[in-house]
Amino acid sequence: MKYVLPFLLSLLLAFEGLAQEPSIDVQHYAFQLTLSDEDNTISGVTDVQVTFTQPSVTSFSLDLIGRESGKKTGMVVRSVKENGQTVDYSHDDDKIQISPATAGSSGNTRTYTIAYEGIPADGLIIATNKHGDRTFFGDNWPNRARNWLPTVDHPSDKASVEFMVTAPAHYQVVSSGSLIEETDMLDGTRKTHWRTDVPIPTKVVVIGAARFAVEYAGEYKDIPIQNWVYPQDRDAGFHDFGVTNRVMEFFETNIGPYPYEKLANVQSKTRYGGMENASNIFYSENSISGTRQNEGLIAHEVAHQWFGNSVSEIDWQHIWLSEGFATYFTQLYMEATYGRERIQDGMNRARLSVLRFYERVPDAPLVNPQISDPNQHLNANSYQKGGWILHMLRYQVGDEAFWNGIRAYYETYRDQNASSAQFQEKMEEASGQDLEVFFQQWLYQAGQPVVEGTWSYNPGVNTVNITLSQEQSGPSFVFPMEIDLKMESGETVTKMLEINSEKESFNFEVESAVTNIEFDPNTWLLFDGSKIRRK
C-alpha cells in the first residue's frame, strides 16, 4: 500500500525498470480460502481494495494463473463484483482484466471481489511432509502468488493482508500478522483468521496449514516470538529457534523498530533453505537439526524483515537491497556475537564466491535491468557481492556514518519501496561524502578488480617499491587498499594505497627490512590479488 498523494512524486521517481506507471494501487487484500483433504482443489473469495492512480481508468488487471485446456491445474474465475455489483471481466493469458462499473478516477478507492477455484500448479505447495503428513504451504517468491491468489504480483505494490482459512480441524494455520480468530466449527472444520495492517509485497504473503507443535517463546519488546514445527521435530525445532531473541535484539538495536506484529519461525515445505515471509519465516523442513547449526540462516531471514519485506526493492534489478543486505547483516550479527574473526572468515568466503561467479559470468553488473526473470538474480552477484558492497561502504564512510545511514534509509522507506539510487542518497547524507563513483563502479560495472603486480624491498636505501595493475576485462576501479608491512624487527606497519588508475606505482622509505607485505590484511576490499608477487 502506498500513500497516493504525498508519495506520488517519489513513487514516479522510484519506478526504475517498470514498464509503465500502474493504474491502480492495491490497499488491502482479504483472502477467504477453503482447503480440503478430499483433493487439491482450493476455493477462494478475495476482496481487493484498490485506489486508482490515473484520471480515467476503464480497465485494470490482476495476476492469476488460469487453467489451460487439457490441464488439471490453474484457477477458474467464477465471478467478479465491484462493491457487490457484477462487472465485466476476462481471464486470459493469466490475467484477470476487470472493467469498473464506471471509470475510476485518481484517488478513488473501490473494492473488487473475485470468486475462483482450482488446483494450484505452484505457489501453494500441497504435499506430504517428511513425516508423511499432508500440508499446505505458501511459497510465493518471487512472483508465484499468482498461482493461487489474485494479486498485483510485483514487489512495487504493497498492501495490508488478511487470510480467513477454512480447513479440516486437524490443521493449524499460520500466516502474517496477528491471530484474529480460531474457531472449531460443528462440521469438523476450523476457521482461522490472521491479519496484518502493515503493507507487504505479495512475494512474502503466505499461509501454512499443517499439524504443528507451537511454542510461544516469549516476547522481545512486546513482539511475540513463536516457533511452529512438526510435532515429530518439537524438541529439536524449539531448541534451534531459541537464538531468535538475541538475533532480534541485534537488528532492532542497530536498525530500528521491528516492523510487524509478531515473528514466527515455521518448519515448512518451502523450496528454499529459508523464506523470509513477513512475520512468519518459513524454513525448509530438513533445516531442523537440534544443533543450532543454522544460526546464520535464522539471522539472514530475520534481517529480511527489515530489508526486503519492510523496505522492498522497487523492481527486481535492485534485489541486492534485499539479498545483499540480509547477507551482510548476517555477517554483522556474527561479528557482534562471536568477534571480528568471524566476519573476516565470512567475508573471505563470500569473496571467493564472487570471484568464481565472475569467472563464469564476467559481463554481469550487479544492477542489471536486462534480466527479466527474477530467479536469475539468485546468484553471488545479488547475495555475496551485494554484501561486499555494504562491507566496503562501511569501511569508506566509517562505522558511525554507516549505521546512521542504514537507520535513516530504514526510517525513510519503512513499509515502502526503494531503489539503489535512493539508498545511495541516504548514505551520502549520513556520511557527507560524494559516493557517486563508489556506487557507479560497484553496482553498474561488471566484476571487481583483478590486481596483478610485484613488490620489492631495497636494502641499500631502505625503500619499498610496489607496482600494481588492474587486469580485469572491464574498466578500471578506484579504491583504497590497506597493506601490512611485516618488518624484520617483528613490527607490523600499516599503509594505505590509493588506487586511482589502471596502473600504479608506489615507493616509500621504511625504518627496517621488510620480510613480507600482506595486501588487504583486514579484509575490506573485494578484489582478486592472487597474482601479486614479491619481485
N, C-alpha and C positions, 0 to 999 in steps of 0.2 A: 504494500500500500504506500502511495506517495502523496505528498501534500500538493495538490494541483496548482494552486495559485502562487504561493511563495516559493515553491520548489521548482516551478516550471522552467525558469531560466537555467538553473543548474542541471535540470533534467535534460534539456536540449544540449547543453554543453557536454554532458557526460555520455551521451549516446554514441560513443565511438564504436564503429563497427556494425551498428544496427542498420538494416536496410532503409527504414523509414520511421518517422515518428509514429507511435501507436495511436489508434483512435480511441482506445479505452484504457483505463487504469483500474485493475481489479482491486476492490477494497476488502472484500471478505468472501471466503468460501465456507459453506455449510454442507458437508458431505454426509448423507444418510446412506449407509451401506448395509446390505443383508448378506451374510456369509452362511454357507451350508456345508454339511458333511455328505449330502447326497451326491453332489458333483461339484465341479469347479466353477459353476456359474455364479456370478455375483449380480445383484441388482442394486441400482443406485438412484438416488434422487439428490441432485446438487443444486443448491441455491448459490448463484454467483452475483454478488453485488458489484456493479461496475459504475465508474464515473467516466463520462465521455470527455475526451480531451481535444476534440476538434469541433468546429462550428456546426456542421450538419452531417451527422453520422447516420447513414441509411443501411449500413451493413457492417458487421464485425464478426470475427471468428474466434473460436476456442479450439484447442487441440484435443482430439480424441481419436485414437486408432479404431478404425471401422472394421467390420467383418467382411473380408473379401469372399467372393463367390467360391464355394467349394472348401472353405476353411472353417474350422470349428472355433478358432479364437478370434477375438476382436469384439468391439462393442456395437450394439444396435440401439439407436436413439428412438425412443417411443414417443416423446413429445417435448416441446419447448414452450414455455409460457413466460410472459412478462407481467409481473405483479398479478399473477393468476389468470391472465388472458392469453390464449393460444396465439402464437405468432408464427410467421413463415420461417422455415429453415431448410437447409440442405446439409447432407452429411456425405461429403465426397473428399477423396484424397486426404483422409484422416483429419479433416477439419469440419467443425460444425459452423456453417455460415448462417448467422442469425440476422433477420430483418426486424428492427424495432417496430413497434406498433406505429410510432411516429418518429421522425428523425430526432436523434439525440443531439443536444447542444452542449457546448463546453461547460463543464461544471455540473451538468445534470446527472443525478445518480438514480439508477434503476436496478431492480433485481430480476434475474432470469433463472427459471427453474428447468433443469434438464433431467428427464427421466430416461433411464437406459439400462441395459443389461448385457451380459456376455461373459465369455471366458477370457481373462487377460492373457495375452501372449507373453507379457513381460511386465515389469513394474511392480505388480503384486505377485509375489512368489508363493504359490500354493504347492506345498510339498511336505514330505515326511522329513523330520529332523534326524539327527544322528542316532537317536534312540528309537526311531520308528514311529514317533507321534506326528500326527497331522498338524501343520502350522500354516499361518498366513503372515507374510512379512512384506511390507512395502520396501521397495529398493529403487528409488526414483532417479538417482544420479545417473547421467547428467540431465537428460530430458526424457525419462521413461515414465513420468507420471501420466502422460497422455495415453498410456496403455490401459488405464483403469479409472482415471479421473478427468473430467472435462475442465481444462485449465488453460491459462496462458502459460505454456510450459517453457519459461525462459527466466533466468535469474533477475532480469531487469524489472520484472513486475512482481512485487512482493505484496502479500495480503495476509490479514489475520485469518485464522482457520479454526474450524471445529469439526469433529468427527462424531457421529452418532451411529454406533455399530450394533447391529443385532446379529447374534451368533449363538450356536448351541451353548448351553450354560456351563459346559466344562472348559470353555475358553476364557482366559483373562485377556483383556485388551489394553495395550499401552499406546499412547500417542503424545502429540505435542501439547504443552501447556499444563493446565490443571484438570483434575478429575471432577466433573460436574455431577455425574450420576452413574450409579451402577446398580441395576435392578434385575433380580431374577423374576422372570415372567412365569405365569401359570402354564404356558405351553412348552416349557422346557428350554426356552431361550433366555439369553441375558442381554439387556440393553446397557451399553456403556457409552458415556458421553464425555469427551475431552475437548477443551477449548483453550486456545491461546489468543490473546488480544494484541500480541506483538506481531507485526508484519514479517513474514518469512517467505523465501523463494520456494517454488514447488520442488526443487531438487532435494529439499530436506523436509518435506511434508509426508509423513508416513503413519501407518499403524502397524502394530504387531499383535497377532492373536495366537495364543498357544497355551499350554499348561505351564505355568511359571511358579517358581518359588520367588517370593517378593520380599526383599529386605528394605525396610525404611531405616536407612543408615545414618540418621541424624540430619543436622542442618549445618550449612555454612552461611552465617549472616542471614538467617531466615529463608535461605534457599534449600528446600528439601533435597536430599541426596537419596536416590533409590537404586536398587540393584534387582534386575529381573533376569533370572536364569532358569534353565530347565531344572525341574526338581531333582533329576539324577545328578546334576552338577552343582547342587546347592552349596555345599561346603567349599569346594574349590572356587566357585564363582564369587561367593561373598568375600572370600579371602583375597582373590585377585583384585577386586574392585575396591578394596579397603584403602588404596592410596588416593582415592579421588578427592578427599577433603583437602589434602595438602597441595594437590595439583590446582584445585580451585583457588586456594589461598594465594598461591604464587601469581596466578594470572589476574585475579581481581585486584590484588595489591598493586601490581605493576601496570595494568592496562586501564582498568575502570570497572564499574559495576557489571556483574553478570547480567546478561540481557533477558533471561527467560524465567518462567515461574518455578521450574524445578530442573534437576539434572538426573536423568535416569540412564544407567548403563544396562544394555539389553543384549543378552545372548540371542543370536538370530541366524537366519539363512541368507544374510547379505552375501553378495558375490565378492565383496571386498574384505580385507583384513579388518577394517573398521569403517563405518559410515556415519558421518557427523550429523545425523538428523537432529533438527532443532529441539533441544531439551530432552531428547531420548535417543542416545547414541546406540547404534546397532553394531555389535561386534560379531565376527564370524564365530560360528558355533565351536570350531576347533581351537579358538584362541584361549579358551578357558583351560588352565593347567594346574592351578593351585600353587604355582611357584612365583607368581608376580613377575614373570619374565617379560610381560608386555606392558610394563610401566610407561615406556616410551610411546607405545601405541595409544594408551589412555591419554597421555599428555597431548599427543597430536590431535586426537579427536576433540578433547575438551577445548584446546586452543581454537579450534574451528568455530566454536560457539560465538566467539568474538569476531573472528576473521574468516569469512566465507558464508556464515549464517547471518550474523547481525550486520556487519559491513560486508556486502556482497559485491563481487566483481560485476561491472556494468555489462560486460559481454565476455565470452569465453576466452578471447585473446588475452585478457587480463587475469587469467586464472591463477597466476603466481601470487596475486593478492590474497588468495585463499590457501593454495597448497604450499607455496613458498613460505608464507607466514606461519602456517601450522608446523612446517618442517623446522624452521628456525626457532620458533618459540618452544618447541620440544627441547632443542639444544639449550636454550636459555634456562629452562626449568632444570635440566640435568646439571648445568653448570652451578646453579644456585643450590641444588640439593646435594651434589656429590663433588663439586670442586672444579677448578679450571681445567684440569687434565681431561675431564670427561667431555667438555665441549671441544677441546682440541682434537681428541680422538674422533669425535663425531664429525667435525668439520673436515678432517683429513679423509675420512671415509667418504663423505659427501663429495669432496673434490675429485676423488678417484672415479666416482660415478659420473660426474660431469665430464671429465676427460674422456672416459670410454664412450659416452654419448656423442661427444664432439667428433671422435674418430669415425663413428658411423654416420652422423648427420652434421657435416661441417658447415652447412649453409643455413641453419635454422636459428633465427633470433628468438629470444625468449618471448617477446610480444610479437606474435605472428598472425596478422589478420588473414593470411592466405589459408590457414587451416580452418575448415568449416565444421569438421567433426570434433566435438569436444573431447571424445575419448583419445584422440591423437595428441592431446595436450598432457596426457598422463605419462610423463617421462621425466628424466633427470633435469631437463630444462626448467619445467614448472616447479618441481619439488626442490631438488638439491641446489640447482643454480639460483632459483628464487631465494632459497635460504642463504646462499652465499652472498647474494647482493645485499641482503639485510645485514649480514655479518660485516661486510666491507663498509657499508654505510655507517654502522655503529662505530667502526674504527675511525672513519673520516670525520664524523661530527662530534664524537665523544659520547660517553655513556649518558650524561645528563641531557644533552640535546636530543639524543636518540630516543630516550624514554619520554621526554616531553613531547616530541613529535608523534610518537606512537599514541600517546594518550589523547593528543589533540585530534589526530586522524580518527580515532575511535569515537571520540565525543562528537565530532562534526558529522560523521556519516553513520552513526549508530542507527540501525533499522532501515538503512537506505542502501544505495549503490555508489560505487566509486570506481574511478579509472586510475591508471598508473600516474597520469599527469596530476590528478588531484592528491594522490599520496605524495608525489614529489613536492607539490606546493606546500603541504603541511610540514614536510621535513625541512624545506628551505626557511619557512617562517620560524621554526623552532631553533634552527642552527644559525640563522643569519648568513648562511653560505649560499652561493650560486651553485646549484647541483646539476645544472643542465648537462654538462659534459659527462658527469658521472652516470646519470640516468640514460642519456642517449647511447653511450657506448655499451653499457651493461645490459640494457633492455632491448635495444633495437638493432644492435650489431651482433652478428653471429659469433659464437665461440668465446674465447678468452686468450690472454697472452700465452704464447709458446716461446719461452725465453731460452736462448742458447748463448753461450759465451764462455769466457775464461777469466780467471783471476790469478794474480801472481804477487809474491812478496819479494821486494828488492832489498836484501840485507845490507848492501853497501850504503844506501841512503835512507833506510827505514821507511819505505813507502809501499803502498799497496796500489796496484793497478787492476781495475775491473773493466772489462769490455763486454757489453751485452747487446743482443739484437733480438727483435721480435720476428719469429719465423712462421707465425700462423698464416693461413691462406688469405684472410681478410685484412682490413685496415689495422693500423697500429692502435694501441690503447695508451691512455695516460693514467699513471698510477704511482703511488708511493710504495717503496719496498724496504722493509726493515732488513738489516743484516746484522749478524753477530760475529764479531772478530774474536776468534779463540787465540789468546796470546800464549806464548811460551811460558810466561810467568804464572799461568793459570787463571789470569783475569779474562773476563769477557767484556768487550766494548761494543756497544750497540750504535749503529749509524743508520741514517735514513737516506736512501737513494730516491731521487725524484726522476721518474721515467717519463719523458715528455715527447719522445720521438722513436722512430723505428730502431735507431742505433744510438747507443750512449756509451761514453767512456768516463770513468771516474778515477781520480788519483788523489791520494791523501797520505799524509805522514802519520806514522804510528810510533809509540814510545818503545815498543819491544817487538820481537819477532812474532809473526802471525803463523800459526800452525794449521789453521783451518778457517773457513768462512761458511757460516750457515745462513742460507737465504730464506727469508720469511720464517724465522725461528719460532714465532709466537702464533703462527697460523692465522694470518689476517688477509691473505691475498689468494684469490682464485687464479692460479696460473700453473703451467707446466714448466718446471725448472729442472727437469731430469737431465738436461744436457748442458748444464753449467759445470765446467771442469776447472781444476787447477792447471795452470799452464806449465 
